[in-house]
Amino acid sequence: MAENSSPQRFRAPSELSDEMLERVRACGESCDADRNPDREIFADLGRDGLMKLLVPAELGGLGRHPAEFIEFTRRVTYEHPSAGWVAMTCNEEAEIFAAYLEPSTVTTFYGEHPDAVIAGSGVPRGIARATDGGWLVNGRWTFVSGCSVADWWVVANIVEGTRPKDICHVLVPADPSLIDDTWHTLGLRGTGSHDVVLTDCFVPADRAGVAENFSLPKPNEHPFYRLPSGLRFPFPKTGVASGIADRAIDEFTTLATAKTPLFARTELAARPDAHAAIARAAALAGAGRSFVADQLDEIWQTASAHGEVTPAQHARARLACSWSVQNCIEAVETLVNAAGSTANFTASPLGALLNDVRAVAGHFMVGGYQMDTAGRVLLGQDSGDRNF
């Protein structure tokens, strides 16, 4: 595991092939229409090991650097935003499974299911009650991206009767009959982020892990697991937003060289407002990406040295992630406005890309309000957020 992320900032996993990226783009339109990801693509990503990038190698995963994971997410998202989002979240859920369940359970699981795709939710929306040999689980989990193509689900629950609340993460086989089709959206339509509902679901004890009072995972030599939970999840979302912004920049470039606006004598690419739009978009996206990379370097070096991330470091890292996402939204909005009426038609991808990038900011880990929270911390005030 590299101590310094700088050489890995823009390197995608070698397992991610150009052929796979072409397949992701080819099925994008049908996935959006179906409101679900493509099962074969995610099965193949699992076979390539790309659904366990953040799981430590000693537990059966690939144990890759977060910077490499961000670049993986960006490249898949560039081809199809919904696919990039699902690839990102399923990797996060695999990391949650590996973090909170016993190491012997994780290594045995990946020994038996090396290609597994895991979806789920780390938000404790269920109740787990201890019973003979395990747990009875009841609950409804929202925004379970990729639940329709996953082999397994990992979901978080409050342990019944605990004060302060203990959290029980459980791993269960995916069952399509337990999915409630709720994902009717404008942005990230193809993620299949439906609800999952479990009723009196028995989970064996060895497929559950309890964390006391929302605590961190058990001590682990992997630097990623020494980060606060509030820092393990914002960074990957920046890869999705960045991939969307990059795609929008390229789509606008293609449009600008082909379109002659109404009553104009030259193509859009010759107009000053188009020059300003693409320059601004590139600067916004690039500045956000660099800010994220700098903050990831800093906290990773701290975690690698077994140090404790300070409140100021935490705040700057969260600020970088939310600011980067907001930058990407502004970048795409700028290009959509400069594209004129063309962006309003379904034949142009720009309108859909704007819906997609706005949906990224809907995630609470990178919402715009997180910048205000970071500002409070940087001024020495209490964050008012349990995830800080």
Contacts in CASP RR format, 6 or more apart in sequence:
PFRMAT RR
TARGET T0000
AUTHOR 0000-0000-0000
METHOD contacts of the structure
MODEL  1
MAENSSPQRFRAPSELSDEMLERVRACGESCDADRNPDREIFADLGRDGL
MKLLVPAELGGLGRHPAEFIEFTRRVTYEHPSAGWVAMTCNEEAEIFAAY
LEPSTVTTFYGEHPDAVIAGSGVPRGIARATDGGWLVNGRWTFVSGCSVA
DWWVVANIVEGTRPKDICHVLVPADPSLIDDTWHTLGLRGTGSHDVVLTD
CFVPADRAGVAENFSLPKPNEHPFYRLPSGLRFPFPKTGVASGIADRAID
EFTTLATAKTPLFARTELAARPDAHAAIARAAALAGAGRSFVADQLDEIW
QTASAHGEVTPAQHARARLACSWSVQNCIEAVETLVNAAGSTANFTASPL
GALLNDVRAVAGHFMVGGYQMDTAGRVLLGQDSGDRNF
1 63 0 8 1.000
1 65 0 8 1.000
1 222 0 8 1.000
1 223 0 8 1.000
1 304 0 8 1.000
2 8 0 8 1.000
2 65 0 8 1.000
3 300 0 8 1.000
3 301 0 8 1.000
3 304 0 8 1.000
3 305 0 8 1.000
4 297 0 8 1.000
4 300 0 8 1.000
4 301 0 8 1.000
5 65 0 8 1.000
5 66 0 8 1.000
5 67 0 8 1.000
5 293 0 8 1.000
5 296 0 8 1.000
5 297 0 8 1.000
5 300 0 8 1.000
6 297 0 8 1.000
8 65 0 8 1.000
8 67 0 8 1.000
8 68 0 8 1.000
9 67 0 8 1.000
9 71 0 8 1.000
9 293 0 8 1.000
10 71 0 8 1.000
11 67 0 8 1.000
11 68 0 8 1.000
11 71 0 8 1.000
12 68 0 8 1.000
12 71 0 8 1.000
12 72 0 8 1.000
12 74 0 8 1.000
12 75 0 8 1.000
13 50 0 8 1.000
13 53 0 8 1.000
13 62 0 8 1.000
13 64 0 8 1.000
13 68 0 8 1.000
13 72 0 8 1.000
15 48 0 8 1.000
15 49 0 8 1.000
15 50 0 8 1.000
15 62 0 8 1.000
16 48 0 8 1.000
16 50 0 8 1.000
16 72 0 8 1.000
16 75 0 8 1.000
16 76 0 8 1.000
17 48 0 8 1.000
20 41 0 8 1.000
20 44 0 8 1.000
20 45 0 8 1.000
20 48 0 8 1.000
21 75 0 8 1.000
21 76 0 8 1.000
21 78 0 8 1.000
21 79 0 8 1.000
22 79 0 8 1.000
23 41 0 8 1.000
24 41 0 8 1.000
24 76 0 8 1.000
24 79 0 8 1.000
24 80 0 8 1.000
24 83 0 8 1.000
24 84 0 8 1.000
25 79 0 8 1.000
25 80 0 8 1.000
27 38 0 8 1.000
27 41 0 8 1.000
27 80 0 8 1.000
27 83 0 8 1.000
28 38 0 8 1.000
28 79 0 8 1.000
28 80 0 8 1.000
28 82 0 8 1.000
28 83 0 8 1.000
28 190 0 8 1.000
30 38 0 8 1.000
31 37 0 8 1.000
31 38 0 8 1.000
31 80 0 8 1.000
31 82 0 8 1.000
31 83 0 8 1.000
31 189 0 8 1.000
31 190 0 8 1.000
32 82 0 8 1.000
32 189 0 8 1.000
32 190 0 8 1.000
32 352 0 8 1.000
34 190 0 8 1.000
35 183 0 8 1.000
35 184 0 8 1.000
35 185 0 8 1.000
35 189 0 8 1.000
35 190 0 8 1.000
35 192 0 8 1.000
36 146 0 8 1.000
36 148 0 8 1.000
36 149 0 8 1.000
36 190 0 8 1.000
36 192 0 8 1.000
37 82 0 8 1.000
37 83 0 8 1.000
37 86 0 8 1.000
37 146 0 8 1.000
37 148 0 8 1.000
37 149 0 8 1.000
37 190 0 8 1.000
37 191 0 8 1.000
37 192 0 8 1.000
38 83 0 8 1.000
38 149 0 8 1.000
39 148 0 8 1.000
39 149 0 8 1.000
41 83 0 8 1.000
42 51 0 8 1.000
42 86 0 8 1.000
42 87 0 8 1.000
42 90 0 8 1.000
42 117 0 8 1.000
42 146 0 8 1.000
42 149 0 8 1.000
42 150 0 8 1.000
43 115 0 8 1.000
43 117 0 8 1.000
43 149 0 8 1.000
45 51 0 8 1.000
45 87 0 8 1.000
45 117 0 8 1.000
46 52 0 8 1.000
46 115 0 8 1.000
46 116 0 8 1.000
46 117 0 8 1.000
47 115 0 8 1.000
49 61 0 8 1.000
49 62 0 8 1.000
49 114 0 8 1.000
49 115 0 8 1.000
50 62 0 8 1.000
50 72 0 8 1.000
50 87 0 8 1.000
50 91 0 8 1.000
51 87 0 8 1.000
51 90 0 8 1.000
51 91 0 8 1.000
51 94 0 8 1.000
51 115 0 8 1.000
51 116 0 8 1.000
51 117 0 8 1.000
51 118 0 8 1.000
52 60 0 8 1.000
52 61 0 8 1.000
52 62 0 8 1.000
52 63 0 8 1.000
52 91 0 8 1.000
52 94 0 8 1.000
52 98 0 8 1.000
52 110 0 8 1.000
52 116 0 8 1.000
53 61 0 8 1.000
53 62 0 8 1.000
53 63 0 8 1.000
53 64 0 8 1.000
53 68 0 8 1.000
53 69 0 8 1.000
53 72 0 8 1.000
53 91 0 8 1.000
54 63 0 8 1.000
54 64 0 8 1.000
54 66 0 8 1.000
54 69 0 8 1.000
54 91 0 8 1.000
54 92 0 8 1.000
54 94 0 8 1.000
54 95 0 8 1.000
54 98 0 8 1.000
54 224 0 8 1.000
55 61 0 8 1.000
55 62 0 8 1.000
55 63 0 8 1.000
55 94 0 8 1.000
55 95 0 8 1.000
55 97 0 8 1.000
55 98 0 8 1.000
55 106 0 8 1.000
55 110 0 8 1.000
56 63 0 8 1.000
56 98 0 8 1.000
56 220 0 8 1.000
56 221 0 8 1.000
56 222 0 8 1.000
56 224 0 8 1.000
56 225 0 8 1.000
57 63 0 8 1.000
58 107 0 8 1.000
58 222 0 8 1.000
59 98 0 8 1.000
59 103 0 8 1.000
59 106 0 8 1.000
59 107 0 8 1.000
59 110 0 8 1.000
60 106 0 8 1.000
60 107 0 8 1.000
60 110 0 8 1.000
60 111 0 8 1.000
60 114 0 8 1.000
61 98 0 8 1.000
61 110 0 8 1.000
63 222 0 8 1.000
64 72 0 8 1.000
65 300 0 8 1.000
66 224 0 8 1.000
66 235 0 8 1.000
66 236 0 8 1.000
66 296 0 8 1.000
66 300 0 8 1.000
67 293 0 8 1.000
67 296 0 8 1.000
69 91 0 8 1.000
69 236 0 8 1.000
70 235 0 8 1.000
70 236 0 8 1.000
70 238 0 8 1.000
70 239 0 8 1.000
70 242 0 8 1.000
70 292 0 8 1.000
70 296 0 8 1.000
71 239 0 8 1.000
72 87 0 8 1.000
73 84 0 8 1.000
73 87 0 8 1.000
73 88 0 8 1.000
73 236 0 8 1.000
73 239 0 8 1.000
73 240 0 8 1.000
73 243 0 8 1.000
74 239 0 8 1.000
74 240 0 8 1.000
74 242 0 8 1.000
74 243 0 8 1.000
74 246 0 8 1.000
75 243 0 8 1.000
76 83 0 8 1.000
76 84 0 8 1.000
76 87 0 8 1.000
77 83 0 8 1.000
77 84 0 8 1.000
77 85 0 8 1.000
77 88 0 8 1.000
77 239 0 8 1.000
77 240 0 8 1.000
77 242 0 8 1.000
77 243 0 8 1.000
77 244 0 8 1.000
77 247 0 8 1.000
78 243 0 8 1.000
78 244 0 8 1.000
78 246 0 8 1.000
78 247 0 8 1.000
81 188 0 8 1.000
81 240 0 8 1.000
81 243 0 8 1.000
81 244 0 8 1.000
81 247 0 8 1.000
81 353 0 8 1.000
81 356 0 8 1.000
81 357 0 8 1.000
82 188 0 8 1.000
82 189 0 8 1.000
82 190 0 8 1.000
82 191 0 8 1.000
82 192 0 8 1.000
82 356 0 8 1.000
83 190 0 8 1.000
84 240 0 8 1.000
85 145 0 8 1.000
85 188 0 8 1.000
85 191 0 8 1.000
85 240 0 8 1.000
85 360 0 8 1.000
86 119 0 8 1.000
86 145 0 8 1.000
86 146 0 8 1.000
86 149 0 8 1.000
86 190 0 8 1.000
86 191 0 8 1.000
86 192 0 8 1.000
88 236 0 8 1.000
88 237 0 8 1.000
88 239 0 8 1.000
88 240 0 8 1.000
89 119 0 8 1.000
89 120 0 8 1.000
89 145 0 8 1.000
89 146 0 8 1.000
89 191 0 8 1.000
90 117 0 8 1.000
90 118 0 8 1.000
90 119 0 8 1.000
90 145 0 8 1.000
90 146 0 8 1.000
90 150 0 8 1.000
91 236 0 8 1.000
92 232 0 8 1.000
92 233 0 8 1.000
92 236 0 8 1.000
93 118 0 8 1.000
93 119 0 8 1.000
93 120 0 8 1.000
93 121 0 8 1.000
93 122 0 8 1.000
93 153 0 8 1.000
93 154 0 8 1.000
94 116 0 8 1.000
94 118 0 8 1.000
94 154 0 8 1.000
95 224 0 8 1.000
95 232 0 8 1.000
96 122 0 8 1.000
96 154 0 8 1.000
96 156 0 8 1.000
96 169 0 8 1.000
97 106 0 8 1.000
97 109 0 8 1.000
97 118 0 8 1.000
97 152 0 8 1.000
97 154 0 8 1.000
97 169 0 8 1.000
97 171 0 8 1.000
98 106 0 8 1.000
99 217 0 8 1.000
99 218 0 8 1.000
99 220 0 8 1.000
99 225 0 8 1.000
100 169 0 8 1.000
100 209 0 8 1.000
100 211 0 8 1.000
100 217 0 8 1.000
100 218 0 8 1.000
101 169 0 8 1.000
101 171 0 8 1.000
101 207 0 8 1.000
101 208 0 8 1.000
101 209 0 8 1.000
102 206 0 8 1.000
102 209 0 8 1.000
105 206 0 8 1.000
105 207 0 8 1.000
109 116 0 8 1.000
109 171 0 8 1.000
110 116 0 8 1.000
113 151 0 8 1.000
113 152 0 8 1.000
116 151 0 8 1.000
116 152 0 8 1.000
117 149 0 8 1.000
117 150 0 8 1.000
117 151 0 8 1.000
117 152 0 8 1.000
118 150 0 8 1.000
118 151 0 8 1.000
118 152 0 8 1.000
118 153 0 8 1.000
118 154 0 8 1.000
118 171 0 8 1.000
119 144 0 8 1.000
119 145 0 8 1.000
119 146 0 8 1.000
119 147 0 8 1.000
119 149 0 8 1.000
119 150 0 8 1.000
119 152 0 8 1.000
119 153 0 8 1.000
119 154 0 8 1.000
119 174 0 8 1.000
120 141 0 8 1.000
120 144 0 8 1.000
120 145 0 8 1.000
120 147 0 8 1.000
120 150 0 8 1.000
120 153 0 8 1.000
120 154 0 8 1.000
120 155 0 8 1.000
120 196 0 8 1.000
121 141 0 8 1.000
121 142 0 8 1.000
121 143 0 8 1.000
121 144 0 8 1.000
121 155 0 8 1.000
121 156 0 8 1.000
121 196 0 8 1.000
122 154 0 8 1.000
122 155 0 8 1.000
122 156 0 8 1.000
122 169 0 8 1.000
123 141 0 8 1.000
123 142 0 8 1.000
123 156 0 8 1.000
124 156 0 8 1.000
124 157 0 8 1.000
124 158 0 8 1.000
124 165 0 8 1.000
124 167 0 8 1.000
125 139 0 8 1.000
125 140 0 8 1.000
125 141 0 8 1.000
125 142 0 8 1.000
125 155 0 8 1.000
125 156 0 8 1.000
125 157 0 8 1.000
126 137 0 8 1.000
126 138 0 8 1.000
126 139 0 8 1.000
126 140 0 8 1.000
126 141 0 8 1.000
126 155 0 8 1.000
126 156 0 8 1.000
126 157 0 8 1.000
126 158 0 8 1.000
126 198 0 8 1.000
127 137 0 8 1.000
127 138 0 8 1.000
127 139 0 8 1.000
127 157 0 8 1.000
127 158 0 8 1.000
127 160 0 8 1.000
128 135 0 8 1.000
128 136 0 8 1.000
128 137 0 8 1.000
128 157 0 8 1.000
128 158 0 8 1.000
128 159 0 8 1.000
128 160 0 8 1.000
128 168 0 8 1.000
128 170 0 8 1.000
128 203 0 8 1.000
128 208 0 8 1.000
129 135 0 8 1.000
129 136 0 8 1.000
129 137 0 8 1.000
129 138 0 8 1.000
129 160 0 8 1.000
130 159 0 8 1.000
130 160 0 8 1.000
131 202 0 8 1.000
133 204 0 8 1.000
133 205 0 8 1.000
134 202 0 8 1.000
134 203 0 8 1.000
134 204 0 8 1.000
134 205 0 8 1.000
134 208 0 8 1.000
135 157 0 8 1.000
135 168 0 8 1.000
135 170 0 8 1.000
135 202 0 8 1.000
135 203 0 8 1.000
135 205 0 8 1.000
135 208 0 8 1.000
136 200 0 8 1.000
136 201 0 8 1.000
136 202 0 8 1.000
136 203 0 8 1.000
137 155 0 8 1.000
137 157 0 8 1.000
137 168 0 8 1.000
137 170 0 8 1.000
137 172 0 8 1.000
137 198 0 8 1.000
137 200 0 8 1.000
137 201 0 8 1.000
137 202 0 8 1.000
137 203 0 8 1.000
138 198 0 8 1.000
138 199 0 8 1.000
138 200 0 8 1.000
138 201 0 8 1.000
139 157 0 8 1.000
139 197 0 8 1.000
139 198 0 8 1.000
139 199 0 8 1.000
140 180 0 8 1.000
140 195 0 8 1.000
140 196 0 8 1.000
140 197 0 8 1.000
141 155 0 8 1.000
141 195 0 8 1.000
141 196 0 8 1.000
141 197 0 8 1.000
142 182 0 8 1.000
142 193 0 8 1.000
142 195 0 8 1.000
143 193 0 8 1.000
144 153 0 8 1.000
144 155 0 8 1.000
144 179 0 8 1.000
144 193 0 8 1.000
144 194 0 8 1.000
144 195 0 8 1.000
144 196 0 8 1.000
145 191 0 8 1.000
145 192 0 8 1.000
145 193 0 8 1.000
146 191 0 8 1.000
146 192 0 8 1.000
146 193 0 8 1.000
147 153 0 8 1.000
147 174 0 8 1.000
147 179 0 8 1.000
147 192 0 8 1.000
147 193 0 8 1.000
147 194 0 8 1.000
147 196 0 8 1.000
148 176 0 8 1.000
148 179 0 8 1.000
148 192 0 8 1.000
148 194 0 8 1.000
150 174 0 8 1.000
151 173 0 8 1.000
151 174 0 8 1.000
152 171 0 8 1.000
152 172 0 8 1.000
152 173 0 8 1.000
152 174 0 8 1.000
153 171 0 8 1.000
153 172 0 8 1.000
153 173 0 8 1.000
153 174 0 8 1.000
153 196 0 8 1.000
154 169 0 8 1.000
154 170 0 8 1.000
154 171 0 8 1.000
154 172 0 8 1.000
155 169 0 8 1.000
155 170 0 8 1.000
155 172 0 8 1.000
155 196 0 8 1.000
155 198 0 8 1.000
156 167 0 8 1.000
156 168 0 8 1.000
156 169 0 8 1.000
157 167 0 8 1.000
157 168 0 8 1.000
157 169 0 8 1.000
157 170 0 8 1.000
158 165 0 8 1.000
158 166 0 8 1.000
158 167 0 8 1.000
158 168 0 8 1.000
159 165 0 8 1.000
159 166 0 8 1.000
159 167 0 8 1.000
159 168 0 8 1.000
159 210 0 8 1.000
164 213 0 8 1.000
164 214 0 8 1.000
165 213 0 8 1.000
165 214 0 8 1.000
166 210 0 8 1.000
166 211 0 8 1.000
166 212 0 8 1.000
166 213 0 8 1.000
167 210 0 8 1.000
167 211 0 8 1.000
167 214 0 8 1.000
168 208 0 8 1.000
168 209 0 8 1.000
168 210 0 8 1.000
168 211 0 8 1.000
169 208 0 8 1.000
169 209 0 8 1.000
169 211 0 8 1.000
170 203 0 8 1.000
170 207 0 8 1.000
170 208 0 8 1.000
170 209 0 8 1.000
171 203 0 8 1.000
171 207 0 8 1.000
171 208 0 8 1.000
172 198 0 8 1.000
172 201 0 8 1.000
172 203 0 8 1.000
172 207 0 8 1.000
178 196 0 8 1.000
178 197 0 8 1.000
178 198 0 8 1.000
179 194 0 8 1.000
179 195 0 8 1.000
179 196 0 8 1.000
179 197 0 8 1.000
180 194 0 8 1.000
180 195 0 8 1.000
180 196 0 8 1.000
180 197 0 8 1.000
181 194 0 8 1.000
182 194 0 8 1.000
182 195 0 8 1.000
183 189 0 8 1.000
183 190 0 8 1.000
183 191 0 8 1.000
183 192 0 8 1.000
183 193 0 8 1.000
183 194 0 8 1.000
185 193 0 8 1.000
185 359 0 8 1.000
186 355 0 8 1.000
186 359 0 8 1.000
187 352 0 8 1.000
187 355 0 8 1.000
187 356 0 8 1.000
187 358 0 8 1.000
187 359 0 8 1.000
188 355 0 8 1.000
188 356 0 8 1.000
188 359 0 8 1.000
188 360 0 8 1.000
211 217 0 8 1.000
214 386 0 8 1.000
216 225 0 8 1.000
216 228 0 8 1.000
216 229 0 8 1.000
217 225 0 8 1.000
220 226 0 8 1.000
223 300 0 8 1.000
223 303 0 8 1.000
223 304 0 8 1.000
224 232 0 8 1.000
224 303 0 8 1.000
225 232 0 8 1.000
226 303 0 8 1.000
226 306 0 8 1.000
226 307 0 8 1.000
227 299 0 8 1.000
227 303 0 8 1.000
227 309 0 8 1.000
228 309 0 8 1.000
228 314 0 8 1.000
228 387 0 8 1.000
228 388 0 8 1.000
229 387 0 8 1.000
230 314 0 8 1.000
230 318 0 8 1.000
230 365 0 8 1.000
230 387 0 8 1.000
230 388 0 8 1.000
231 299 0 8 1.000
231 309 0 8 1.000
231 314 0 8 1.000
231 317 0 8 1.000
231 318 0 8 1.000
233 365 0 8 1.000
234 317 0 8 1.000
234 318 0 8 1.000
234 321 0 8 1.000
234 322 0 8 1.000
234 365 0 8 1.000
234 366 0 8 1.000
234 370 0 8 1.000
235 292 0 8 1.000
235 296 0 8 1.000
235 317 0 8 1.000
235 321 0 8 1.000
237 321 0 8 1.000
237 325 0 8 1.000
237 360 0 8 1.000
237 363 0 8 1.000
237 365 0 8 1.000
237 366 0 8 1.000
238 288 0 8 1.000
238 289 0 8 1.000
238 292 0 8 1.000
238 320 0 8 1.000
238 321 0 8 1.000
238 324 0 8 1.000
238 325 0 8 1.000
238 366 0 8 1.000
240 360 0 8 1.000
241 324 0 8 1.000
241 325 0 8 1.000
241 328 0 8 1.000
241 329 0 8 1.000
241 357 0 8 1.000
241 360 0 8 1.000
241 361 0 8 1.000
241 366 0 8 1.000
242 285 0 8 1.000
242 288 0 8 1.000
242 289 0 8 1.000
242 324 0 8 1.000
242 328 0 8 1.000
243 328 0 8 1.000
244 328 0 8 1.000
244 332 0 8 1.000
244 353 0 8 1.000
244 356 0 8 1.000
244 357 0 8 1.000
244 360 0 8 1.000
245 281 0 8 1.000
245 284 0 8 1.000
245 285 0 8 1.000
245 327 0 8 1.000
245 328 0 8 1.000
245 331 0 8 1.000
245 332 0 8 1.000
245 357 0 8 1.000
246 285 0 8 1.000
247 349 0 8 1.000
247 353 0 8 1.000
248 281 0 8 1.000
248 331 0 8 1.000
248 332 0 8 1.000
248 335 0 8 1.000
248 336 0 8 1.000
248 349 0 8 1.000
248 350 0 8 1.000
248 353 0 8 1.000
248 354 0 8 1.000
248 357 0 8 1.000
249 278 0 8 1.000
249 281 0 8 1.000
249 282 0 8 1.000
249 285 0 8 1.000
249 331 0 8 1.000
249 335 0 8 1.000
251 335 0 8 1.000
251 348 0 8 1.000
251 349 0 8 1.000
251 350 0 8 1.000
251 353 0 8 1.000
252 274 0 8 1.000
252 277 0 8 1.000
252 278 0 8 1.000
252 281 0 8 1.000
252 335 0 8 1.000
252 338 0 8 1.000
252 339 0 8 1.000
252 350 0 8 1.000
253 269 0 8 1.000
253 278 0 8 1.000
255 268 0 8 1.000
255 339 0 8 1.000
255 342 0 8 1.000
255 348 0 8 1.000
255 350 0 8 1.000
256 267 0 8 1.000
256 268 0 8 1.000
256 269 0 8 1.000
256 274 0 8 1.000
256 278 0 8 1.000
257 267 0 8 1.000
257 268 0 8 1.000
257 269 0 8 1.000
258 267 0 8 1.000
259 267 0 8 1.000
259 268 0 8 1.000
259 339 0 8 1.000
259 342 0 8 1.000
260 266 0 8 1.000
260 267 0 8 1.000
260 268 0 8 1.000
261 268 0 8 1.000
261 271 0 8 1.000
261 340 0 8 1.000
264 271 0 8 1.000
268 274 0 8 1.000
268 338 0 8 1.000
268 339 0 8 1.000
273 338 0 8 1.000
274 338 0 8 1.000
276 338 0 8 1.000
277 334 0 8 1.000
277 335 0 8 1.000
277 337 0 8 1.000
277 338 0 8 1.000
278 335 0 8 1.000
278 338 0 8 1.000
280 331 0 8 1.000
280 334 0 8 1.000
281 331 0 8 1.000
281 332 0 8 1.000
281 334 0 8 1.000
281 335 0 8 1.000
282 331 0 8 1.000
284 327 0 8 1.000
284 328 0 8 1.000
284 330 0 8 1.000
284 331 0 8 1.000
284 334 0 8 1.000
285 327 0 8 1.000
285 328 0 8 1.000
285 331 0 8 1.000
286 327 0 8 1.000
287 327 0 8 1.000
288 320 0 8 1.000
288 323 0 8 1.000
288 324 0 8 1.000
288 327 0 8 1.000
288 328 0 8 1.000
289 324 0 8 1.000
291 320 0 8 1.000
291 323 0 8 1.000
291 324 0 8 1.000
292 320 0 8 1.000
292 321 0 8 1.000
292 324 0 8 1.000
294 320 0 8 1.000
295 313 0 8 1.000
295 316 0 8 1.000
295 317 0 8 1.000
295 319 0 8 1.000
295 320 0 8 1.000
295 321 0 8 1.000
296 317 0 8 1.000
298 313 0 8 1.000
298 316 0 8 1.000
298 317 0 8 1.000
299 309 0 8 1.000
299 313 0 8 1.000
299 314 0 8 1.000
299 317 0 8 1.000
302 308 0 8 1.000
302 309 0 8 1.000
302 313 0 8 1.000
303 309 0 8 1.000
309 317 0 8 1.000
311 377 0 8 1.000
311 380 0 8 1.000
311 383 0 8 1.000
311 388 0 8 1.000
312 377 0 8 1.000
312 378 0 8 1.000
314 377 0 8 1.000
314 388 0 8 1.000
315 373 0 8 1.000
315 374 0 8 1.000
315 375 0 8 1.000
315 377 0 8 1.000
315 378 0 8 1.000
315 383 0 8 1.000
315 388 0 8 1.000
316 374 0 8 1.000
316 378 0 8 1.000
318 370 0 8 1.000
318 373 0 8 1.000
318 374 0 8 1.000
318 388 0 8 1.000
319 370 0 8 1.000
319 371 0 8 1.000
319 374 0 8 1.000
319 375 0 8 1.000
319 378 0 8 1.000
321 365 0 8 1.000
321 366 0 8 1.000
321 370 0 8 1.000
322 366 0 8 1.000
322 367 0 8 1.000
322 368 0 8 1.000
322 370 0 8 1.000
322 371 0 8 1.000
322 374 0 8 1.000
323 371 0 8 1.000
325 357 0 8 1.000
325 360 0 8 1.000
325 361 0 8 1.000
325 366 0 8 1.000
325 367 0 8 1.000
325 368 0 8 1.000
326 361 0 8 1.000
326 368 0 8 1.000
326 371 0 8 1.000
328 357 0 8 1.000
328 360 0 8 1.000
329 354 0 8 1.000
329 357 0 8 1.000
329 358 0 8 1.000
329 360 0 8 1.000
329 361 0 8 1.000
332 350 0 8 1.000
332 353 0 8 1.000
332 354 0 8 1.000
332 357 0 8 1.000
333 354 0 8 1.000
335 343 0 8 1.000
335 350 0 8 1.000
336 343 0 8 1.000
336 350 0 8 1.000
336 351 0 8 1.000
336 354 0 8 1.000
339 348 0 8 1.000
339 350 0 8 1.000
342 348 0 8 1.000
342 350 0 8 1.000
343 350 0 8 1.000
343 351 0 8 1.000
343 354 0 8 1.000
344 351 0 8 1.000
346 352 0 8 1.000
360 366 0 8 1.000
361 367 0 8 1.000
361 368 0 8 1.000
364 370 0 8 1.000
365 387 0 8 1.000
373 383 0 8 1.000
373 384 0 8 1.000
373 385 0 8 1.000
373 388 0 8 1.000
376 382 0 8 1.000
376 383 0 8 1.000
376 384 0 8 1.000
377 383 0 8 1.000
377 388 0 8 1.000
END
